[in-house]
Amino acid sequence: MKNEPFYITTPIYYVNDVPHLGTAYCTIAADVLARFERLLGREVRFLTGTDEHGEKIQEAANKKGLSAQAFTDEISQQFKTTWLKLGITFDDFIRTTEERHKEVVQHYIQKALQKGDIYLGEYEGWYCVPDETFWTQAQLVDEKCPTCGRDVKKIKEENYFFKISRYTEKLLQHIDANPGFILPESKKNEVVSFLKEGVRDISVSRTSFTWGVPFPQTDQTKSQHVMYVWFDALINYISALSPLKSSEMVNKFWGTESQPRAVHLIGKDILRFHAVYWPCLLMSLELPLPKRIFAHGWWTIEGKKMSKSLGNTIEPLSFTQQYGQDAFRLFLFREFPMGHDGDFSLKNFKERVNADLANNLGNLLNRSSGLLIKHLEGAIQPPTGSDPLLTPVTDAVIAAHEYLYAAGSLNDLPMERFEFHECLQKIFPILTALNKFVDSKAPWTLAKDPTKKIELQFVLHSVLEGLRIASLMLWPFIPATSDELLKRLGQIGATECLNGKSELTELTKWGKGRPAQLIQGQPLFMRLE
Ligand code: MSP
């Protein structure tokens, strides 16, 4: 619904690594959804940022011979700059080392302590530093971390524990009552079985290092505790809304129990933290739960796990400098559904760009605009006339329109369920049908016969009308291309929807184009060899 607030978050990224394909995937996906919602007229808040505390970051800083603060300042800036250069339209970038975050973390922990949900104890077991995760002996696989397969270390230290079991039953009920809370379905099932097995109380503080948010001192302990990095990190989703200053942003973007707003997009590896620990902590703090947690799959590169040691990571800035941002953005969601794992291969990337962007879109524009300039002085009009051969095109427009903007309940569109792949599968048939229409109408032949001028107009105007609609629908995925195409066609573009002057759902109907003069330009996409 128009003007309704919409809150989308990415995970905050650890600063021991620089942006890569995996983190870019998640950030771009959030950007696609943020743009989609803004285009519909919603008031969007898009949050991303960096996760800067914990043992792993302290170790990484030590290795580089830098103070933890200097180290995190440098890498956090690198994330921010990369996202800006990639055209990511985030509204806020939070760093967990910022005062505005730390004070909220301390405030909430104090609250949970007062509630009696936190107690002092001793943790003895295994710890995976790269994952910042506690494991029991029984959970290890071949003595290694069960999720990442790396070495774990034995730790024994005084910790504060969170009585998570107080909330797990209530969480199970919530999951059951809210089918779209954890998506995809398979991930929901994982969470449910994890909860049903019974969850042990979890550590929320550490004492064997100091790089963290100081834990509120209690009279039970003499040691200085710092927050366990995951509990510090998760709170970013609310601390960025400045809850201690005023409740305005929280009410608006976090929402209420009956109208939750927050949509957390995460990778499948961090599902348990988001879908179990975070909701339980929120319940303890008597705060509403997020609306949705969506866990996306993982990318491999040319069939191999992406890793620094293999040197096969894709650096998003240099990749997009070479191949273009829109091509990259589209490829990420065109290949497979977001809940699945997928492989990034240069061959598939090039094939996809050539088929969808160079041929289906770019070449269609070239062919039709060339003829329009040559034979009709570049004059664009909404198409008048009819032809049964056009029906597959108008049918494809109607089908895409229905699916994108009306399917499901108004408050839960396929894009909001991260069905990006499925949405693209509805939009691209418009272009395929248009290409078929052009081939069967052969406007280059019509152009040779002066008695066929009206038919030629109808064909070319129809093609440009179809291109106009498809590019508006594609704007969240390929914004620069869409802006350029609509500019050349002299048509209303995203800007007018964003500033409320036009209604996207109206504009994307057949026949809503306006008379204009075509501007010719360079091909939008070159074929990649
Ligand atoms: N700092 C935590 C998140 C805290 S959120 C409160 C963290 N950071 S991370 O930098 O290690 O990972 C961030 C995200 O990158 C995760 O969602 C993870 O799934 C994603 N990816 C890392 N490698 C990936 C792929 N190869 N493919 C897709 N996404 C991947 O975890």
Boltz pocket constraint, residues with backbone or C-beta under 6 A from the ligand:
constraints:
  - pocket:
      binder: B
      contacts: [[A, 10], [A, 11], [A, 12], [A, 13], [A, 14], [A, 21], [A, 22], [A, 23], [A, 25], [A, 26], [A, 51], [A, 230], [A, 233], [A, 234], [A, 235], [A, 236], [A, 265], [A, 266], [A, 267], [A, 268], [A, 269], [A, 270], [A, 296], [A, 297], [A, 298], [A, 299], [A, 300], [A, 306]]
      max_distance: 6.0
